[in-house]
Amino acid sequence: MQLTLNEQQRLIEESALNFLSRQPDAAGPWYDAKPESRWLPMWRAFAEMGWQGLPLPAEAGGFDGGAVETGLLMRAFGRYGINVPYHGGILLAARLLAGLGTPAQRDRWLPAVIDGSRRLTLAHDEAQCHDSWAPRATVARRDGMGWRLHGAKLLVADAGGADALLVSARIDGEGRASMPNSKPDPKADTNGVTHAVFLLPMRDTPAHGLRLHRCHTVDGAAAADVWLDAVHVDADAMLGTAAGSDATPVLHRLLAEASIALCWEACGAMQAAFARTAAYTRQREQFGRPIASFQTVQHKLAEMAVCCEEAIAACELAALRVDAGLKDASDAVALAAMAKSKVGRAARYVSQQAVQLHGGMGVSEELPIAGLFRKLTRFQQQGGSPSWHAAQYGRAMLASGAWRDSRTLPSSDRSSAKDPASWISN
């Protein structure tokens, strides 16, 4: 399968690659005391080019970009090793605010997010929970007219520099009973747990009981662990307080779509790693000839190229399915599992072979290949390992019976048979 881009998509990709290629040392060094000092000027330029508003709906001031448009931009980020908080800040936090927030909440934050003057980030991942779609351990309990938040979030991207945190939390029984229209989505597979998302400002008056421990991820991006010790928030801190409905379906769908976007970014990093490795093997000589002429090296390069193409095809399939429309959040989760399973396994092979073929220089911070290896290593574990996603996807296919049909061709009549033997025997 080869995706044919329309004019708008082609312009997005070309402008992104052209702009990022002109940024000096955008991908390194990988460990700074303040890594955000490198990408902050670029973040403002991103806003001028409209990238912050690309995946947001038009009614929120965005450009209604779909999964393909977002994926093309993320692939460009991966190709040039750009460590910007676009995933947690725009694809998750800003889209959650646009999808769940009241008009007042959207009007207060989204215009500033789109023009780059303010940054949001989502605090969602927790300890001992590699399943992004599992019920959260962080809990919100009623406290008068407001809420008390108890829990901890790990490796929240850009938490130390964001103007506000969006915190996901499950609502306890008493709090859920006080919320109108709070019946959980029966297809969300959360054991009847109701979730909500709370907006906590960080700049003006940080909430009492909120603590941050700043750190760096393995690829050098800024992050922080967040502790919520009985943090009190007002009732209007909950996104969508007017409706008071369960946030689980929207949260799960956006987590899945953002996971697919991360797969696109990994594809860009894989393509860059392959291109640099192929160029290096043509220059590096042993026994009087380039090592690219050795059959073993040629086999490895060929397998790296195949992995890149297969990973890109998986991302394109997932993005096209998302843009075509999905029935519910579980469909998006299954697509994310499919993409992460394929791209994660490909990223492992490409990154490891890139380092292997570079030899000792492959782990040297002097070469960009070491940074690409770090980025792809982080990707493999971010939001669940590829093997875990493969198991999830397998269970989803077995439960739905969709394993009988091609993922790209139209469904056949036999897909409706409950027993596979009933149509095999015919």
Sequence and secondary structure as in RCSB ss.txt:
>XXXX:A:sequence
MQLTLNEQQRLIEESALNFLSRQPDAAGPWYDAKPESRWLPMWRAFAEMGWQGLPLPAEAGGFDGGAVETGLLMR
AFGRYGINVPYHGGILLAARLLAGLGTPAQRDRWLPAVIDGSRRLTLAHDEAQCHDSWAPRATVARRDGMGWRLH
GAKLLVADAGGADALLVSARIDGEGRASMPNSKPDPKADTNGVTHAVFLLPMRDTPAHGLRLHRCHTVDGAAAAD
VWLDAVHVDADAMLGTAAGSDATPVLHRLLAEASIALCWEACGAMQAAFARTAAYTRQREQFGRPIASFQTVQHK
LAEMAVCCEEAIAACELAALRVDAGLKDASDAVALAAMAKSKVGRAARYVSQQAVQLHGGMGVSEELPIAGLFRK
LTRFQQQGGSPSWHAAQYGRAMLASGAWRDSRTLPSSDRSSAKDPASWISN
>XXXX:A:secstr
      HHHHHHHHHHHHHHHTSTTTT  S  SSTHHHHHHHHHHHHHTT TTTTS GGGTS    HHHHHHHHH
HHHHTT   THIIIIIIIIHHHHHH  HHHHHHHHHHHHTTS  EEEE  BTTB  TTS  S EEEEETTEEEEE
EEEEEEETTTT SEEEEEEEE HHHHHTSTT    TTS STT  EEEEEEE SSS  TTEEEEEEE TTS EEEE
EEEEEEEE GGGBTTTTT    HHHHHHHHHHHHHHHHHHHHHHHHHHHHHHHHHHHH EETTEEGGGSHHHHHH
HHHHHHHHHHHHHHHHHHHHHHHH  SSHHHHHHHHHHHHHHHHHHHHHHHHHHHHHHGGGGG TTSHHHHHHHH
HHHHHHTTS HHHHHHHHHHHHHHHTGGGS SSS   GGGG SSHHHHH  
